[in-house]
Amino acid sequence: MITHQTEIKVRYGETDQMGVVYHGNYAHYLEIGRLEWLDAIGVSYKQMEANGIMLPVASMDLKYSKPAFYDDILTIKTTLLKRPTASIEFAYEIHNSSGELLTTAHTKLAFVNMKSNFPTRCPQYILDELQI
């Protein structure tokens, strides 16, 4: 499926006193990966919300293998797992600049109509951009 990579630099405020990235920040890193993935296929999350669709996280699983540290450059690899329906699923790998695998993750997000607060199908314009 479609994969996109983006780099981020670990900021001081994302770490604990030992300079290790606090585990809760990984959810934010995954969000960065997803938003960059959407941008890469030509979909604006802001425009999606303006069109009345939001994507709340339904599930998130992370496996921490090695720590990330203050000032590390991390590569977030975000991969679409299958054709979206009423939900969309991604797999992630986070590597440091030495290429070491630090974290793997999986998320499932639901397409939700903002007016009704009920699940809805993936918008056709997203499927068109995916060409799958």
Residue pairs with C-beta under 8 A, 6 or more apart in sequence:
1 79
1 80
1 81
1 82
1 132
2 37
2 41
2 79
2 80
2 130
2 132
3 77
3 78
3 79
3 80
4 33
4 36
4 37
4 40
4 41
4 77
4 78
5 75
5 76
5 77
5 78
6 32
6 33
6 36
6 75
6 76
6 78
7 73
7 74
7 75
7 76
8 29
8 32
8 73
8 74
8 76
9 71
9 72
9 73
9 74
10 21
10 68
10 69
10 70
10 71
10 72
10 73
10 74
11 70
12 70
14 21
14 22
14 25
14 70
15 21
15 22
15 69
15 70
16 22
19 69
19 70
20 67
20 68
20 69
21 67
21 68
21 69
21 70
21 72
23 62
23 64
26 62
26 64
26 94
26 103
26 105
27 60
29 74
29 76
29 94
30 60
30 62
30 76
30 78
30 90
30 92
30 105
30 107
32 76
33 76
33 77
33 78
33 90
33 92
34 78
34 90
34 107
34 109
35 45
36 76
36 78
37 78
37 80
37 90
38 44
38 45
38 48
41 126
41 129
41 130
42 129
43 125
43 126
43 129
45 55
48 54
48 55
48 123
48 126
49 114
51 123
52 113
52 114
52 115
53 111
53 112
53 113
53 114
53 120
53 123
54 112
54 114
55 88
55 109
55 110
55 111
55 112
56 109
56 110
56 112
57 107
57 108
57 109
58 87
58 108
58 109
58 110
59 106
59 107
59 108
60 105
60 106
60 107
60 108
61 105
61 106
61 107
62 103
62 104
62 105
63 103
63 104
63 105
64 102
64 103
65 101
65 102
65 103
65 104
66 96
66 100
66 101
66 102
67 102
68 74
68 94
68 96
68 102
68 103
72 96
72 97
73 96
73 97
74 94
74 95
74 96
74 97
74 102
75 94
75 95
75 96
75 97
76 92
76 93
76 94
77 92
77 93
77 94
77 95
78 90
78 91
78 92
79 90
79 91
79 92
80 88
80 89
80 90
80 130
81 89
81 90
81 91
81 106
82 89
83 127
83 130
83 132
84 111
84 122
84 126
84 127
84 130
85 121
85 122
86 110
86 111
86 119
86 120
86 121
86 122
87 108
87 109
87 110
87 111
87 119
88 108
88 109
88 111
88 122
89 106
89 107
89 108
89 109
90 106
90 107
90 109
91 104
91 105
91 106
92 103
92 104
92 105
92 106
92 107
93 101
93 103
93 104
94 101
94 102
94 103
94 104
94 105
95 101
95 102
96 102
110 119
111 119
111 120
111 121
111 122
111 123
112 118
112 119
112 120
113 119
113 120
